[in-house]
Amino acid sequence: MNRIKSHIGELIAREIRECSIDNWHGIDKNNVERYLVSPYLQTYLDPMNKNIKFELWTVLEELPEAKSGYTIVYDSEKNEFGLGVHGADGMLTFLGYYGGFVETLNGM
């Protein structure tokens, strides 16, 4: 498990170094560290069918104190990042894959 976390951290660090961040939510290269969380597995639900569940690594939380707003997740099987959101019911919803970390961050 630590290997996966290490791999995720390396992917994110490389992309932050090499890519341009253009995020509508005020996250940029100067403050992105504030939003990153140590990767941990969480269950996300499909927005169209709550019976479909995804086990994904949460790596970024837009509003971590409030447990609201967007999240960025990593799927270790697909080697892709995607976007999630905290629902009003407290459940996490998976919105889809975006590819790389920065691509997902810019898609928020």
C-alpha positions as a Markdown table, in Angstrom:
| # | Residue | x | y | z |
|---|---|---|---|---|
| 1 | Met | 0.0 | 0.0 | 0.0 |
| 2 | Asn | 2.8 | 2.4 | 0.8 |
| 3 | Arg | 4.2 | 1.7 | -2.7 |
| 4 | Ile | 0.9 | 2.9 | -4.3 |
| 5 | Lys | 0.9 | 6.0 | -2.1 |
| 6 | Ser | 4.5 | 6.7 | -3.1 |
| 7 | His | 3.7 | 6.2 | -6.8 |
| 8 | Ile | 0.7 | 8.6 | -6.6 |
| 9 | Gly | 2.9 | 11.2 | -4.9 |
| 10 | Glu | 5.6 | 10.9 | -7.6 |
| 11 | Leu | 3.0 | 11.3 | -10.4 |
| 12 | Ile | 1.5 | 14.4 | -8.7 |
| 13 | Ala | 4.8 | 16.0 | -8.0 |
| 14 | Arg | 6.1 | 15.5 | -11.5 |
| 15 | Glu | 2.9 | 17.0 | -13.1 |
| 16 | Ile | 2.9 | 20.0 | -10.8 |
| 17 | Arg | 6.6 | 20.6 | -11.8 |
| 18 | Glu | 6.0 | 20.2 | -15.5 |
| 19 | Cys | 2.5 | 21.4 | -16.2 |
| 20 | Ser | 0.6 | 24.7 | -16.1 |
| 21 | Ile | -2.2 | 24.9 | -13.6 |
| 22 | Asp | -5.3 | 26.9 | -14.7 |
| 23 | Asn | -8.0 | 26.2 | -12.1 |
| 24 | Trp | -11.2 | 28.2 | -11.6 |
| 25 | His | -11.3 | 27.4 | -7.9 |
| 26 | Gly | -8.2 | 29.4 | -7.0 |
| 27 | Ile | -5.8 | 26.4 | -6.7 |
| 28 | Asp | -2.4 | 27.1 | -8.3 |
| 29 | Lys | 1.3 | 26.1 | -8.0 |
| 30 | Asn | 1.8 | 28.3 | -5.0 |
| 31 | Asn | -1.0 | 26.8 | -2.9 |
| 32 | Val | -1.8 | 23.3 | -4.3 |
| 33 | Glu | 0.1 | 21.7 | -1.4 |
| 34 | Arg | -2.6 | 23.1 | 1.0 |
| 35 | Tyr | -5.3 | 21.0 | -0.8 |
| 36 | Leu | -3.3 | 17.8 | -1.3 |
| 37 | Val | -4.0 | 15.0 | 1.2 |
| 38 | Ser | -2.1 | 11.8 | 1.9 |
| 39 | Pro | -3.8 | 9.3 | -0.5 |
| 40 | Tyr | -6.4 | 7.2 | 1.2 |
| 41 | Leu | -9.0 | 4.8 | -0.2 |
| 42 | Gln | -12.6 | 5.9 | -0.2 |
| 43 | Thr | -15.8 | 4.6 | -1.7 |
| 44 | Tyr | -17.4 | 6.7 | -4.4 |
| 45 | Leu | -20.8 | 6.2 | -5.9 |
| 46 | Asp | -21.8 | 6.4 | -9.6 |
| 47 | Pro | -24.0 | 9.5 | -10.1 |
| 48 | Met | -26.6 | 7.5 | -12.2 |
| 49 | Asn | -26.7 | 4.3 | -10.2 |
| 50 | Lys | -25.9 | 4.4 | -6.5 |
| 51 | Asn | -25.5 | 0.6 | -6.5 |
| 52 | Ile | -22.3 | 1.0 | -8.6 |
| 53 | Lys | -19.3 | 1.7 | -6.3 |
| 54 | Phe | -15.7 | 2.7 | -7.0 |
| 55 | Glu | -12.8 | 2.2 | -4.6 |
| 56 | Leu | -10.6 | 5.2 | -5.4 |
| 57 | Trp | -7.6 | 7.0 | -3.7 |
| 58 | Thr | -8.6 | 10.5 | -2.6 |
| 59 | Val | -5.5 | 12.8 | -3.2 |
| 60 | Leu | -6.9 | 16.3 | -3.1 |
| 61 | Glu | -9.9 | 17.9 | -1.3 |
| 62 | Glu | -11.1 | 21.4 | -2.3 |
| 63 | Leu | -12.7 | 22.1 | 1.2 |
| 64 | Pro | -11.2 | 19.5 | 3.5 |
| 65 | Glu | -12.4 | 21.0 | 6.8 |
| 66 | Ala | -16.0 | 21.1 | 5.6 |
| 67 | Lys | -15.8 | 17.8 | 3.7 |
| 68 | Ser | -17.5 | 19.5 | 0.8 |
| 69 | Gly | -16.6 | 20.6 | -2.7 |
| 70 | Tyr | -14.6 | 18.7 | -5.3 |
| 71 | Thr | -12.1 | 15.9 | -4.7 |
| 72 | Ile | -9.5 | 14.5 | -7.0 |
| 73 | Val | -9.1 | 10.8 | -7.0 |
| 74 | Tyr | -6.7 | 8.2 | -8.4 |
| 75 | Asp | -7.6 | 4.8 | -9.8 |
| 76 | Ser | -4.6 | 2.5 | -9.4 |
| 77 | Glu | -6.0 | -0.1 | -11.8 |
| 78 | Lys | -6.5 | 2.4 | -14.7 |
| 79 | Asn | -3.6 | 4.7 | -13.7 |
| 80 | Glu | -5.8 | 7.7 | -14.1 |
| 81 | Phe | -7.0 | 10.6 | -12.1 |
| 82 | Gly | -10.6 | 11.7 | -11.9 |
| 83 | Leu | -13.0 | 14.1 | -10.3 |
| 84 | Gly | -15.3 | 13.4 | -7.4 |
| 85 | Val | -17.6 | 15.5 | -5.3 |
| 86 | His | -19.0 | 15.5 | -1.8 |
| 87 | Gly | -22.8 | 15.1 | -2.0 |
| 88 | Ala | -25.3 | 16.9 | 0.2 |
| 89 | Asp | -26.1 | 13.5 | 1.8 |
| 90 | Gly | -22.5 | 13.1 | 2.8 |
| 91 | Met | -21.8 | 10.5 | 0.2 |
| 92 | Leu | -19.0 | 10.8 | -2.4 |
| 93 | Thr | -19.9 | 10.8 | -6.0 |
| 94 | Phe | -17.4 | 9.9 | -8.8 |
| 95 | Leu | -17.8 | 12.3 | -11.8 |
| 96 | Gly | -15.4 | 10.6 | -14.2 |
| 97 | Tyr | -11.8 | 10.2 | -15.4 |
| 98 | Tyr | -9.8 | 13.1 | -16.7 |
| 99 | Gly | -6.4 | 11.5 | -17.3 |
| 100 | Gly | -3.5 | 13.2 | -15.5 |
| 101 | Phe | -3.6 | 15.1 | -12.1 |
| 102 | Val | -3.2 | 18.6 | -13.5 |
| 103 | Glu | -5.7 | 17.9 | -16.3 |
| 104 | Thr | -8.2 | 16.9 | -13.6 |
| 105 | Leu | -7.3 | 19.9 | -11.4 |
| 106 | Asn | -7.8 | 22.2 | -14.4 |
| 107 | Gly | -11.2 | 20.5 | -15.1 |
| 108 | Met | -12.6 | 21.4 | -11.7 |
